[in-house]
Amino acid sequence: MTATRSADTLSAAQARRIALAAQGFSRARPASVSARHLHGVMDRLGVLQIDSVNVFARSHYLPMFSRLGSYDPAVFDRVFHARTTHYVEYIAHEATFVPVEDWPLWRFRMDRFRERWAGPDSWMSSNARTLEWVKDELRSRGPLRPADLREDAPRERGTWWDWDDVKLALEHLWRIGDVAISGRKGFERRYALAEHVIPDAILSQHVSREDAIRELTRRAARSSGVATQSDLADYHRIRDRAAISQAVSDLVDAGELHPVTVRGWERGGRALPAWRHRDAVLPRRITAAALLTPFDPVVWFRDRALRAFELDYRIEIYVPADKRRYGYYSLPVLVDDRIVARVDLKADRSTSTLQVQSAWWEPQAVPDTDAERIAGELALAAAWQGLEHVSVSGWGTAAADVHAALTRRIDTSVRRHVHAREGTP
């Protein structure tokens, strides 16, 4: 991999390689994954989106697997779920893990929530007593699960307070920054007052809105490699486009961003303005293969996924089963610098089987060679999840190719069994 000087014009393939290198896909996977490697991925991503869907593996475990290969999820839990000094949760895209030292960067968002809910008719104003009681409990008892609060909730007129109000109070207090997530047990949050989680030296820092948005735009550019203004805005879900535009202008003036044109990045027949981060590298090639969660930064912004990878993606969780085109929770598959397929996976623990419920080719696929690479990732994914078998349904344009490739590469060292399953969703 070589760093190159900024070019005025990039091909679409060059832009993809720059973007994937910025996300860590130009690096070889380590032989053994430690906490240090997880921190390294977070340094590149900046934020890690959290999602509760667990049909294969929870989404926040997958970006590490995509970049590092098989690792012990218990290491992830120690780094992210236990109470640590490294990461805390906040709405930095959707609900995400972020470095704890970044807490002051989100004060402008916390203040916006506080302002939005300050009116006399707001939920917070109408439930001031509930909010104060929750804060008093956290102040006196330390970090608590919602269930801990439920057990000791005071009685009002002979009945319990509305439990939904207590949960809403925790969420409101978290969004305005009075409360922080102290850790998780399984997938259940523990809430605490922010001063019990965030070190005083960090909590006392003040970062102006303008400075915060500029810094977040800089980080989005670094994590994206090359990006449009919409890409930069979406990375941290900053809706103030004027503020993003000003931040881009400031970063260009500072020499951190360089304007580029990417062939094929157009709207209405006109080239979209784009910028390349000064530290972005252009690898000669990307040789990665990876299963991507729908909430991986590579594909989470649908406009960028379509523009850069020709991936027209929609999560079909909420689509009725008989109307799904690709499956309940299909994962995009990266091979080299292309999104070549999507596979709908399910971990069936009762039979120790990774079920490939559907597999579909994308326009950039080369089925004859890509199927082997996909089979390798599926075998690795099964082993990572401790599953002994892989099954492939007959649903999807890539199903037969993937099944054949899996059959050819049965891993006898773990006695893996591969078989086909008939059927549609």
C-alpha positions in Angstrom: 0.0 0.0 0.0 1.4 3.4 -0.9 0.3 6.9 0.0 -0.2 9.1 -3.1 -0.6 12.8 -3.6 -4.1 14.0 -4.0 -5.5 13.8 -7.5 -8.0 16.2 -9.0 -9.9 13.3 -10.5 -10.4 9.7 -9.2 -12.0 6.7 -10.9 -14.8 5.0 -9.1 -12.6 2.0 -8.4 -9.9 4.3 -6.9 -12.5 6.0 -4.7 -13.7 2.6 -3.4 -10.2 1.5 -2.6 -9.5 4.7 -0.7 -12.7 4.4 1.2 -12.1 0.7 2.1 -8.5 1.5 3.2 -9.8 4.2 5.5 -12.1 1.6 7.0 -9.3 -0.8 7.6 -9.8 -3.3 4.8 -6.4 -2.9 3.3 -4.8 -4.5 6.4 -4.1 -8.2 6.8 -6.2 -9.9 9.6 -4.1 -10.7 12.6 -3.4 -14.3 13.5 -4.8 -13.7 17.0 -7.2 -10.9 18.0 -6.7 -9.0 21.3 -8.3 -6.0 22.8 -5.6 -3.9 21.2 -6.9 -4.9 17.8 -10.5 -3.9 18.7 -9.2 -0.5 19.9 -7.4 -0.2 16.5 -10.7 -0.7 14.6 -12.4 1.8 16.8 -9.7 4.3 16.1 -10.6 4.0 12.4 -14.4 3.9 12.7 -14.8 6.5 15.5 -18.3 5.1 16.2 -19.7 1.6 16.4 -23.5 1.3 15.9 -25.4 -0.9 18.3 -28.4 -3.0 17.2 -30.5 -5.5 19.1 -31.2 -7.9 16.2 -29.6 -11.2 17.0 -30.6 -13.6 14.2 -27.0 -14.3 13.4 -24.9 -12.1 15.6 -25.6 -8.7 17.1 -24.6 -6.0 14.6 -22.0 -4.3 16.8 -19.9 -7.5 16.9 -19.7 -7.8 13.2 -17.5 -4.8 12.1 -14.7 -6.3 14.2 -15.2 -9.7 12.6 -15.3 -8.1 9.1 -12.0 -6.5 9.6 -10.1 -8.8 12.0 -11.6 -12.2 11.4 -12.6 -14.7 14.1 -12.2 -13.4 17.6 -13.5 -14.2 21.1 -16.7 -12.2 21.7 -15.8 -12.2 25.4 -13.0 -9.9 24.5 -15.5 -7.5 22.9 -17.7 -7.7 26.0 -14.8 -6.8 28.3 -13.8 -3.8 26.1 -17.3 -2.4 25.4 -19.9 -3.9 27.7 -18.1 -3.9 31.0 -17.7 -0.6 32.8 -14.4 0.7 31.3 -12.6 4.0 30.8 -12.5 3.5 27.1 -16.0 3.7 25.6 -19.5 5.0 26.4 -22.8 5.0 24.5 -24.4 8.0 22.9 -26.4 8.9 19.7 -23.4 9.6 17.5 -25.0 8.1 14.4 -27.8 6.1 15.9 -27.1 4.5 19.3 -23.4 3.9 19.2 -20.3 3.2 21.2 -17.9 6.2 21.2 -14.6 6.9 23.0 -15.4 8.3 26.5 -13.1 11.3 25.8 -15.5 12.3 23.0 -18.4 13.0 25.4 -17.8 16.8 25.2 -18.1 16.7 21.4 -21.7 15.6 21.8 -22.7 18.3 24.2 -24.2 20.3 21.3 -26.5 17.4 20.6 -27.4 16.9 24.2 -28.2 20.6 24.5 -30.4 20.4 21.4 -32.4 17.6 23.0 -32.7 19.7 26.2 -33.9 22.7 24.3 -36.4 20.7 22.3 -37.9 19.2 25.5 -37.9 22.4 27.6 -41.4 23.6 26.7 -44.2 23.6 29.4 -46.1 21.0 27.5 -43.2 18.6 26.9 -42.9 15.1 28.4 -40.0 16.2 30.6 -41.9 19.1 32.0 -45.0 17.0 32.7 -42.9 14.3 34.4 -40.5 16.4 36.4 -41.1 14.4 39.6 -40.3 11.1 37.8 -37.1 12.5 36.4 -36.0 13.8 39.8 -36.8 10.5 41.5 -34.8 8.6 38.9 -31.8 10.9 39.4 -32.0 10.6 43.2 -32.0 6.8 42.9 -29.0 6.8 40.7 -27.2 9.4 42.9 -27.7 7.3 46.0 -27.4 3.8 44.7 -25.0 4.1 41.8 -25.4 2.3 38.4 -28.8 0.5 38.0 -30.6 -1.6 35.5 -34.1 -0.5 34.7 -35.4 -3.6 36.5 -33.6 -2.4 39.7 -35.6 0.9 39.5 -38.8 -1.0 38.8 -38.5 -3.0 42.0 -38.3 0.1 44.2 -40.5 2.5 42.3 -42.8 4.5 44.7 -46.5 4.0 44.8 -48.9 6.7 43.6 -52.5 6.4 44.8 -52.0 2.8 45.6 -50.5 1.7 42.3 -47.0 1.6 40.8 -45.9 4.5 38.7 -46.3 3.8 35.1 -43.3 1.7 34.3 -43.1 3.2 30.8 -42.5 6.6 32.4 -39.5 5.3 34.3 -38.0 3.9 31.2 -38.7 7.1 29.3 -37.1 9.1 32.1 -33.9 7.1 31.7 -33.8 7.6 27.9 -34.6 11.3 28.2 -31.9 11.8 30.8 -29.4 9.9 28.7 -30.1 12.0 25.6 -29.6 15.3 27.4 -26.4 14.0 29.0 -27.5 13.9 32.7 -27.2 10.1 32.6 -24.7 7.9 30.9 -24.6 4.1 30.2 -22.3 2.5 32.8 -22.1 -0.8 30.9 -24.2 -3.7 29.9 -25.0 -7.2 31.2 -25.9 -9.3 28.2 -27.7 -6.7 26.2 -29.3 -4.9 29.2 -28.0 -1.4 30.0 -26.9 -0.1 33.3 -27.6 3.6 33.8 -25.8 6.0 36.1 -25.4 9.7 36.5 -23.0 11.1 34.0 -20.6 12.2 36.7 -20.4 8.6 37.9 -19.2 7.4 34.5 -17.5 10.3 32.7 -14.2 11.4 34.4 -14.4 14.9 35.8 -11.6 16.2 33.5 -13.7 15.2 30.5 -17.1 16.1 31.9 -15.9 19.7 32.6 -14.6 20.3 29.1 -16.5 22.8 27.0 -16.5 22.4 23.2 -18.5 24.9 21.2 -21.0 23.7 18.6 -19.0 25.1 15.8 -15.8 23.4 17.0 -17.6 20.1 17.7 -19.1 19.9 14.2 -15.8 20.8 12.6 -14.0 18.1 14.5 -16.7 15.5 13.8 -16.6 16.5 10.1 -12.8 16.0 10.1 -13.2 12.6 11.7 -15.9 11.6 9.2 -13.6 12.6 6.4 -10.7 10.6 7.9 -12.9 7.5 8.4 -14.4 7.9 4.9 -11.2 8.5 2.9 -13.1 10.3 0.2 -16.6 11.6 0.6 -19.3 14.0 -0.5 -20.9 16.6 1.8 -23.9 14.3 2.3 -21.5 11.4 3.3 -19.8 13.6 5.8 -23.1 14.8 7.3 -24.5 11.3 7.6 -21.5 9.8 9.3 -22.6 11.5 12.6 -26.2 12.3 11.5 -25.6 16.1 11.5 -28.6 17.7 9.8 -27.2 21.2 9.8 -25.8 21.3 6.2 -24.7 24.9 6.5 -22.6 23.9 9.5 -21.1 21.0 7.6 -20.4 23.2 4.6 -18.6 25.7 6.8 -16.6 22.9 8.5 -15.6 21.5 5.1 -14.5 25.0 4.0 -12.4 25.4 7.2 -10.8 22.0 6.7 -10.0 22.8 3.1 -8.4 26.0 4.2 -6.4 24.1 6.8 -5.1 21.7 4.2 -6.9 18.7 5.8 -9.3 18.1 3.0 -8.6 18.3 -0.8 -11.4 18.7 -3.4 -11.6 15.9 -5.9 -13.9 14.7 -8.6 -14.9 11.0 -8.7 -16.0 9.7 -12.1 -19.5 8.4 -11.8 -20.4 10.3 -8.6 -23.0 12.4 -10.2 -26.5 13.8 -9.6 -28.7 15.0 -12.5 -25.7 14.6 -14.8 -23.5 16.9 -12.8 -20.4 15.8 -10.8 -21.0 15.8 -7.0 -18.3 17.8 -5.1 -16.2 15.5 -3.1 -13.2 15.7 -0.8 -10.3 13.5 0.1 -8.7 13.5 3.5 -5.1 14.4 3.5 -4.1 11.2 5.2 -6.1 8.9 2.9 -4.1 6.4 1.0 -4.8 4.8 -2.3 -3.9 1.1 -2.2 -2.9 -0.6 -5.4 -5.5 -3.2 -4.6 -7.8 -4.4 -1.9 -7.7 -8.2 -1.2 -10.3 -8.4 1.6 -13.4 -10.6 1.8 -15.9 -9.8 4.5 -19.5 -10.1 5.6 -20.8 -6.7 6.4 -23.6 -5.8 8.8 -26.2 -3.4 7.3 -24.9 -0.9 10.0 -21.3 -1.0 8.9 -20.0 2.5 8.0 -19.1 1.1 4.6 -22.7 0.7 3.6 -24.9 2.3 6.3 -25.5 5.4 4.2 -27.7 4.1 1.4 -26.9 6.9 -1.1 -23.2 6.3 -0.7 -23.6 2.5 -0.9 -25.4 2.9 -4.2 -23.0 5.5 -5.6 -19.8 3.8 -4.6 -20.7 0.1 -4.7 -23.8 -0.1 -6.9 -25.5 -1.6 -3.8 -29.2 -0.7 -3.7 -29.8 -1.9 -0.2 -32.9 -2.0 2.0 -33.3 -3.9 5.3 -36.3 -6.1 5.0 -37.0 -6.9 8.7 -40.3 -5.0 8.6 -41.3 -6.3 5.2 -43.9 -9.1 5.3 -42.2 -12.5 4.7 -44.0 -13.1 1.4 -42.9 -9.7 0.1 -39.2 -9.9 0.9 -36.9 -9.9 -2.0 -33.6 -10.9 -0.3 -34.5 -12.0 3.2 -35.1 -10.9 6.7 -31.6 -9.5 7.5 -29.3 -9.9 4.5 -25.7 -9.0 4.9 -23.7 -7.4 2.0 -20.6 -9.3 1.1 -17.4 -7.6 0.2 -14.8 -9.2 -2.1 -11.8 -7.1 -2.9 -13.1 -3.6 -3.6 -16.6 -4.8 -4.7 -19.9 -5.6 -3.0 -20.6 -8.8 -4.9 -23.5 -10.5 -3.0 -25.8 -10.4 -0.1 -26.6 -13.4 2.2 -29.3 -13.8 4.7 -27.8 -15.7 7.7 -29.4 -17.3 10.7 -27.5 -19.0 13.6 -29.6 -22.0 14.5 -28.2 -22.9 17.9 -30.4 -25.9 18.4 -28.8 -27.7 15.5 -25.5 -25.9 15.6 -26.0 -24.7 12.1 -25.3 -21.5 10.2 -28.2 -21.3 7.9 -27.7 -19.4 4.6 -31.3 -18.6 4.1 -30.7 -16.9 0.8 -27.8 -15.8 -1.4 -27.9 -13.3 -4.2 -25.4 -11.9 -6.7 -24.9 -8.2 -7.1 -24.1 -6.5 -10.4 -20.3 -6.3 -9.7 -20.0 -10.1 -9.0 -17.8 -12.5 -10.8 -19.6 -15.7 -9.7 -16.9 -18.2 -10.8 -14.3 -16.8 -8.4 -16.3 -14.8 -5.9 -18.3 -17.9 -4.7 -15.1 -19.4 -3.3 -14.3 -16.3 -1.3 -17.8 -16.1 0.0 -17.6 -19.8 1.0 -14.5 -19.0 3.0 -16.1 -16.2 4.9 -19.2 -18.3 5.7 -17.0 -21.2 7.0 -15.1 -18.7 9.1 -18.4 -17.1 10.4 -19.7 -20.5 11.4 -16.5 -21.3 13.3 -16.6 -17.8 15.0 -20.1 -18.5 16.2 -19.2 -22.0 17.4 -21.5 -23.7 14.9 -20.6 -27.1 13.5 -22.7 -27.1 10.3 -23.5 -24.8 7.3 -26.7 -25.2 5.3 -27.6 -23.3 2.1 -31.2 -22.9 0.9 -32.2 -22.9 -2.7 -33.4 -19.3 -2.6 -31.4 -16.7 -4.6 -29.3 -16.3 -7.7 -26.1 -17.1 -5.8 -27.3 -20.1 -3.7 -26.2 -22.9 -6.0 -22.8 -21.3 -6.5 -22.2 -20.7 -2.8 -23.4 -24.2 -1.9 -21.0 -25.8 -4.5 -18.1 -23.7 -3.2 -18.8 -24.6 0.4 -19.0 -28.3 -0.5 -15.6 -28.1 -2.2 -13.9 -26.5 0.9 -15.3 -28.6 3.8 -13.1 -27.9 6.7 -12.4 -31.3 8.1 -10.3 -29.9 11.0 -13.5 -28.8 12.7 -15.7 -31.6 11.0 -17.8 -29.0 9.3 -20.8 -30.4 7.4 -22.3 -28.6 4.4 -25.7 -29.5 3.0 -28.3 -27.9 0.8 -31.8 -27.1 1.9 -34.7 -26.7 -0.4 -37.2 -23.9 -0.2 -38.0 -20.3 -0.2 -38.7 -17.9 2.7 
